[in-house]
């Protein structure tokens, strides 16, 4: 008799996908970071760096907060609206326009 054909192999953690999803959510929640609070001086420095990068078309490293994580991207600033809390960033890898809020920024540095 060939038992391979009709029987599924027992996989203890894959047997209840809802439980696996729930565990993954708990793990992800534990890995989340709170959004850092910036001083007035840090926010001014970020603003000056953004404006300089916009006018000189220099490439920058952007570190921003999104969904409980600090994310770093490299690219170019295309537009800055300090009053509207908005800027547009073109990433280096996919050359996509990303519209972001200035309040999400943690750090901006020249490459």
N, C-alpha and C positions, 0 to 999 in steps of 0.2 A: 504494500500500500504506500502510496505517495502522499504524505501529510502536508507537503509544501503548498500544494495548489489551493486548497480550500481554506486554509487557516491563515490568519493574519498574525504577524509577530507581535508579541506584547511589548508595548512601549509605555512605561509607567507615567512619564510626564506628558506624553502626547495623547494620553487616553482621555483627558478632560481638558479640551482646548480653552474653555472658559476660565478654568483655574490657572492655566499657564498665562493667559492674557492678564488676569488679575494680579498674578505674581510679578509679571513684567512691569505693570503699572506701578506697583509698590516700589520696585527697584528703581524705576525711573524717577519717582517722587523723591526718594532718598538721595539721588544724585543731583537734584536741582539745587541751584545756587540762588540766594536772594540777589536782587538787583543792587549793585553797589551805588551808594550815595556819593555824588561828586561835590566838591567844594565849589564855591563861586569862581575861584581862581582856576580850577581845573576846567570848568565849563568855558571860561573865557579863552583859555589856551586852546581848547578844542575848536572853538569858533574861529580864532585867528589862523590856526593850521588849516582848517577847511577853506577859508577864504583865500589863503595863500596858494593852496593846492589847486583851487579853482582857477585863479588868475595865471598861474605858472604852468598849469597842466602837468604837475608832477604827480607821480604815482605815490599812493599812500597805503599804509596798513590801517585798516579800520577794525576796532574791537567794539562789538556791540552786544547787548543783552537781548536774548530772544528765547522764549519758552523755557526759562530756568537755566539757560546755558550762556556762557560767554563765547562768542563766535568771532574769529578773526578772518578777514578777507583782504585781498589786495586788489587795487584798481584805481580808478580816476573819479574825481568829483566833477559832476556836470552842472549841478545847480544847488544853491543854498538859499533858504528862506528862514532866517533866524526868527522873525516874528511869527511865522506860520509853523515853527517847529518841524521843518521839513528839509530834506536834502535828497538829491538823486546821485546815485553812485553806480558807475559802470564797472562790473567786476572783470578782472583780468582773464579769468579762465574761459568763461562762456560769452563774455562781452554783452551781458544782459543788463538792462537798466533796472536798478533796484530803488524804489522809493521808500525812504525810511524816515522815522522821526528822530530829530536831534536828541530827544530825551532818552533814546535807547543807546546812544553812543557812550562808551566807557573811555575810549582812548583813540587818538588819531596820531600817526607818526609817518614821517616820510620814509620811503624805502631806501 
